[in-house]
Every structure is written in C-alpha cells, then in structure tokens.
Amino acid sequence: GNSVTQMEGPVTLSEEAFLTINCTYTATGYPSLFWYVQYPGEGLQLLLKATKADDKGSNKGFEATYRKETTSFHLEKGSVQVSDSAVYFCALSDFSNFNKFYFGSGTKLNVKP
Amino acid sequence: DGGITQSPKYLFRKEGQNVTLSCEQNLNHDAMYWYRQDPGQGLRLIYYSQIVNDFQKGDIAEGYSVSREKKESFPLTVTSAQKNPTAFYLCASSPAGRNQPQHFGDGTRLSIL
C-alpha cells in the first residue's frame, strides 16, 4: 500500500541554520510527491511538488528531490528564518486511486532568533 | 481571488446535536475532500467527491455525512453518531487529472460543549 513517514519533531534551529526534514514513502505505483506547510490555526499551503523520479521541486528557498532509488523526498533549506516556523507535511498522491493523498504526520519546525 | 472558504472558523456542538460545516470553492475544481486533523497528527480522509452528485467514503466516514449538489459546495455534517468530534476539519479541492495538488481552506475547529 501507500504510506509516508516523516521524521519526528519538533525540530529546533537557530536563524540561518541549514534545515533538513526527512521524508520517505512507500508506493504501489508512480506517485507525485508534495510538501505542504501549515501555520498555526490555518490550512495547508502547497510548498513544492515533484511528479517523477529525479525531479527537484523548489519554492521560497526550499527544495526537495524525488529519489526513487531511496524512496525519499527530503525537504531542505540553506538558511532558515524565524518566519519559517510552522508544521511541514510530506504527501504523495496516487493517481490510480482517484488522486488520493497520503500525508505524513507532520514535522514541527521552531526557528529561534 | 480564487480560493476555498470554510465557515465557521470555530463551532461548538452540544451532545446529541448534528452540526454542518460549510466549504465553498471558486476555483472551478472538480474534486473536493474533507479531512480531519487531530493534534500532532496527520490528515485523515473523511469523504471525497470527484463530480457533482457523487461522493465516496474515505478512511473515517462513520458519524459523518456529505452532499455535493453544486460543483462549488461540499458541506460536511458531523452527526451525533460521531462520538469524538473534537478536531480541526479541513476542506480541500483539486482539478481533475494526474499530478494535481490539493488546495486547502483555513479549517473549522469543532469543540464539544
């Protein structure tokens, strides 16, 4: 079946530090992969996506590469800001099953000034 | 601006009462979804609809009901049969087709009085 596993949080970093949030997946077909961000009391916002192996998604300094050989889609940012503090969700979509999304449990990021 | 509007933002339910959460989108998306989010957890799919007048149960449909009479609207009713309704409810929509992301509203927080 399909599933997504994210690293446990919270992750606490100082401003300008390098960020990595690990995400691995299990899929029966050829999924698309996504990262979403959720700020307190709000819905999820699409951060980036990748639709096939070796694709790199990027947005607002964040990037992630679709690695089929390691079934991973790790989120990275070179220099985090306090405003990046939020919960980050990794997800995959299965087009063979009405485009159903499978979400990880989320990783909370705290960035300190 | 196009988007998804959920209302109300906060809702309180008395024991034995049914309550309805509103979700409206003006993105002209075919598919709509309802998710439940509990603290520190990922999203769980309640119901989804791919076209008007058609919807299917997700992973945790018991105690919930939906309708899809218009393309832009997908209300969720939390019935008295749902014994643990306190949660954050998120509505999403997506265009038809492969690799499409889901777009989310800002959520409704439901609590028991």
Interface residues (C-beta under 8 A of the other chain):
Chain A: S32 F34 Y36 G41 E42 G43 L44 Q45 L46 K49 T51 F89 S93 F95 F98 N99 K100 F101 F103 G104 S105 G106
Chain B: I4 Q6 A31 Y33 G40 Q41 G42 L43 L45 Y48 Q50 Q56 L90 A92 S94 R98 N99 Q100 P101 Q102 H103 F104 G105 D106 G107 R109
